[in-house]
């Protein structure tokens, strides 16, 4: 239980620690410089700009932490917070994680869980839902003679893989379900369907890339299981996808 809890809070803890370290270094250097020779006009300008930047980063991080429980308004502020989360705070946490020689998947999973909390809070009960469920092609049985690309309805429902379960379960809801064979096709499916919310199933690396690349759109992540190794006969908890659909509709 302790390991599960830490896996959830690892990302926000690492971002918070990174900001605390940066603020501590700033004041340490600034006070040291001032106590030795005072500050020249040039140094004062630099320190002031750095201080403003730190205040901006800390205040944005507080806003993002609040967004796990409070809806951010207006919409442009949501997009700004999502950009900061994906492009600024994730690299910071990843760098600190590498200094502690921690395994990357743990931080990635924590980031995805944290992002899911934000998405569930800010996009629940959509008024005009247009939900796209993206499934990876590796969910399909490797020995299946039918190659499913894009259209999940091509599945004949033999039951030898989770594609059949996904087709049967997700077909009950007003969502579009598609199978992507890679990042390029996933981007095309998003462009063609123009959803206002995406539920994506993939491995750690692909989900991280997808969430960070598609920061303008809310992406709810569901990790697949890899009992046979990466990208080969993977599985997914269909109930987790169904839970997300019910939450957003």
Helices and strands as residue ranges (DSSP letters): H 2-37, H 41-66, H 75-84, I 85-89, H 90-99, H 104-122, E 131-136, G 137-139, E 150-151, G 152-154, H 162-170, E 176-180, H 183-193, E 197-202, H 204-213, E 219-223, H 238-248
